[in-house]
Amino acid sequence: MKIRIEKIEKEQPEEVVLRVHEVNADVLAIANQFEKVGHGLVGYKNNMVHPLLFSEVYYFEVVEGKSFLYCNSEVYETPLRLYEFQKMTLGNMFFRASKSMVVNADKIDHIVPSMYGRFEAVLINGERVVVNRNYVDDMKRIFGM
């Protein structure tokens, strides 16, 4: 597959054109990625609204019925439910790690096997999250393991 990038004037709208012989799952995943560029999230902290990009989120977690977006060093509350966040990130590098958590695979530094079929993902900021054995296959699929 050949990739060509053209620089355009600021007045022109940006667009991505995919010329393919066949529309398959890989092509749809690539198109889905481009559709999400620029779309972000909203996090709340200290009675302020913070616009966030998906690429800033290390993981999404539900704790005691409240949803949180964990970034490098900040934590934001969000009104999203886990299934909504998972649907929004479908086709991205996010995967379900437990019943209450979705992790951004791009933010994983390395993975360590743990007890009882679980894995521990060490994020690039040093934080550790557990990947439950029921979701290990999702993680392996993303990393091609």
C-alpha positions in Angstrom: 0.0 0.0 0.0 1.3 3.4 -1.0 0.8 6.4 1.3 0.9 10.0 -0.1 0.6 13.2 1.9 -0.1 16.5 0.3 0.2 19.9 2.1 -2.8 22.1 1.4 -3.6 25.8 2.0 -5.3 26.7 5.3 -8.5 27.7 3.5 -9.0 24.2 2.1 -10.7 21.5 4.1 -8.6 18.6 5.2 -9.7 15.2 3.9 -8.5 11.6 3.7 -9.2 9.5 0.6 -8.7 5.8 0.7 -8.5 4.1 -2.7 -8.9 0.4 -2.2 -9.7 -2.7 -4.3 -11.9 -4.1 -1.6 -13.5 -2.7 1.6 -12.6 -5.1 4.4 -12.2 -5.0 8.2 -8.7 -3.4 8.0 -9.9 -0.6 5.7 -12.9 0.1 7.9 -10.6 0.2 11.0 -8.3 2.7 9.2 -11.3 4.9 8.2 -12.6 4.7 11.7 -9.3 6.0 13.1 -9.4 9.0 10.8 -13.0 9.8 11.6 -12.0 10.1 15.3 -9.1 12.4 14.8 -10.0 15.7 16.3 -12.9 14.3 18.2 -12.3 14.4 21.9 -13.7 14.0 25.3 -14.7 16.3 28.1 -13.4 15.7 31.6 -14.5 17.6 34.8 -12.2 18.6 37.6 -12.5 21.3 40.3 -15.8 22.5 38.7 -14.0 23.2 35.4 -14.5 21.5 32.0 -11.4 20.2 30.4 -11.3 19.2 26.7 -9.3 16.0 26.2 -8.1 14.0 23.3 -8.4 10.2 23.2 -4.6 10.1 22.8 -4.2 11.8 26.2 -6.2 9.1 28.0 -4.2 6.3 29.7 -7.3 4.5 30.9 -11.0 4.8 31.7 -12.3 3.3 34.9 -15.6 3.1 36.8 -15.2 3.3 40.6 -18.2 3.2 42.9 -20.6 4.1 40.1 -18.5 7.1 38.9 -16.5 7.2 35.7 -13.0 8.6 35.4 -10.5 9.4 32.7 -6.9 8.8 33.8 -4.3 10.9 32.0 -0.5 11.2 32.5 -0.8 12.9 35.9 -4.4 14.1 36.1 -7.7 12.3 36.7 -10.9 13.7 35.4 -14.5 12.7 36.1 -16.7 12.0 33.0 -20.4 11.4 32.6 -19.7 8.6 30.1 -20.5 5.0 30.9 -18.1 2.3 30.3 -20.0 0.9 27.3 -20.2 4.4 25.8 -16.5 5.0 26.1 -15.7 1.5 24.7 -18.0 2.2 21.7 -16.3 5.6 21.1 -12.9 4.0 21.1 -13.8 0.9 19.0 -11.1 0.4 16.4 -8.5 2.4 18.4 -5.8 1.0 20.6 -8.2 0.8 23.6 -9.1 -2.6 25.0 -11.2 -3.9 27.9 -8.9 -4.9 30.8 -11.5 -5.7 33.4 -15.2 -5.4 34.2 -14.7 -1.7 35.1 -11.7 -0.6 33.0 -10.6 0.2 29.4 -6.9 0.7 28.8 -5.1 2.6 26.0 -2.6 0.1 24.6 -0.5 3.0 23.2 0.3 4.0 26.8 1.6 0.6 27.9 5.4 0.4 28.4 5.5 -3.3 29.1 3.4 -6.3 30.3 4.2 -8.7 33.1 2.4 -12.0 33.7 0.8 -12.1 37.1 -1.0 -14.8 39.1 -4.1 -16.8 38.1 -3.8 -16.0 34.3 -3.8 -12.3 34.8 -1.3 -9.8 33.4 -0.1 -6.5 34.8 0.3 -3.7 32.3 2.9 -1.1 33.3 2.0 2.2 31.7 4.6 4.8 30.4 3.9 7.0 33.5 4.9 4.1 35.8 1.3 3.3 36.9 0.3 -0.4 37.0 -3.1 -1.8 35.9 -4.3 -5.4 36.1 -5.6 -7.1 33.0 -8.1 -9.6 34.2 -7.8 -13.1 32.7 -11.2 -12.8 31.0 -9.8 -9.9 28.9 -6.3 -11.1 28.2 -7.3 -12.3 24.7 -8.3 -8.7 23.8 -4.9 -7.4 24.9 -3.1 -10.2 23.0 -5.1 -9.4 19.9 -4.1 -5.8 20.0 -0.4 -6.6 20.5 -0.4 -9.4 18.0 0.6 -12.0 20.6 
